[in-house]
């Protein structure tokens, strides 16, 4: 279970400091929680605060009963937090197998175990397992490998930052199937930042963040119904009525 | 052949050998021959006029190997060794060289190996050399390898050269001249630390029609070490050349990359690439989110980069 207590985060910019996350309090223990909202609203920042990439300016983060507010990225990872980046990182020389092995924490991970994770995300393991994580892989391939790494980790909390970004239309259906399966199988919590209605649709809970604050939080029916009928279209309806 | 523990360790580091190799070999330890074997197709002859050996590989030799490691464990030893390789037409061979210096004393130990390759028509050579230094004495460990390559029509040479640890100073020079349809592929891996200095200098003349060279160097410079990379490709005929230097810089190290490509023919197609930078912060963060410490992440990134 993850608990955020009055978490705020400010970062320096040209004008001084800007508050990116503004006093957010939140408890997560559902299996599949979607985080959505406008670009620049603070979703990725919130995920980075949970993973330890940023440290809150104020407030507390409690994970499975432990205060992790000032813990390093490594310590949080070892406690059971995984983070799939929005833009996966490339490494010259390290192979797909290397990263999946590191992610699994099992230095003796067998080839067939490593390949099984790749197959789960729709990659032909034989073609990818020895490939370098370099510029020869497309953005969509890297995203799938990133998801396979979180599966290999199998932690109690996994953060996904826009897993659909960079995935082509043809693969998108498969990606949804992967998340449906993970939703079914996970024993922990998945927090997914997404703009995709099909991902929001399989969520147990949808949280909307805008201007660093939670603006809506509830079941997908409550939040999505509201979004689709009011907020999303308000810009358009405003224009139409003028 | 008898080698002590230190010498055996050096041998293993530079050749990956745990025991006497199969096939032809010549092991040079502290300036003298510590063992030699020849085969029906590969002869090794001691030079009469200077230090070194001639390695003669008969035409049409198929898939044989030659090991010629050099190990120095006596502090203060300085030597220059000339090894000439004559590779007959259509031969296919793997040559494993390498030099390991253990200097436990305070005097400078230095090995300069001058290797000349005469590669016959359509012969294919894979040449692997590793350089390694160890020992906690104050004495410097210096290696200055020179490689001189001539490739005749249709011949091919792949050279893998690695210097990962313990060599205080190195000045590495490689020159090559390629005839028609000859190919040269070089992969260099280099890591320097402490106050080490490494200079690499490649010069390739693409003289033949449809010949080609591909030179890629990856290096890591740590602490106060200093690296200079020169790579010069001259396209003198219809040919292709590519040179690339990719370096990771850390701590207070410095790295210079100076590629030079010259086309003396309108059909010469030449490319150079050079990049120097520190380890990207996002690479460290990614590996830390997998549970590695920052130092473990750094080690993984470097070992992958130099693989």
Contacts between the chains, C-beta under 8 A, distances in Angstrom:
chain1	res1	chain2	res2	distance
A	51	B	289	6.0
A	53	B	285	5.9
A	53	B	289	7.9
A	72	B	288	7.4
A	73	B	285	6.4
A	73	B	288	4.1
A	73	B	289	5.8
A	74	B	288	4.9
A	74	B	291	6.2
A	74	B	292	6.5
A	74	B	293	5.2
A	74	B	294	7.3
A	77	B	288	6.6
A	77	B	289	5.3
A	77	B	290	6.2
A	77	B	291	4.2
A	78	B	291	4.9
A	81	B	289	7.9
A	82	B	289	6.8
A	83	B	289	4.6
A	85	B	282	7.8
A	85	B	286	6.7
A	88	B	286	7.8
A	89	B	280	7.2
A	89	B	282	4.9
A	89	B	283	5.3
A	89	B	285	7.9
A	89	B	286	4.4
A	91	B	283	6.0
A	91	B	301	6.5
A	91	B	304	5.9
A	92	B	218	7.7
A	92	B	246	7.2
A	92	B	304	7.0
A	92	B	305	5.4
A	93	B	218	7.9
A	93	B	303	7.8
A	93	B	304	3.4
A	93	B	305	4.5
A	93	B	306	7.1
A	93	B	307	4.7
A	94	B	300	6.9
A	94	B	301	7.3
A	94	B	304	3.7
A	95	B	304	7.9
A	98	B	300	7.7
A	98	B	304	6.6
A	99	B	290	7.6
A	102	B	287	6.8
A	102	B	290	5.0
A	102	B	291	7.9
A	102	B	292	6.8
A	102	B	300	7.0
A	103	B	290	5.0
A	105	B	290	8.0
A	105	B	291	6.2
A	149	B	290	7.1
A	153	B	290	6.9
A	153	B	291	8.0
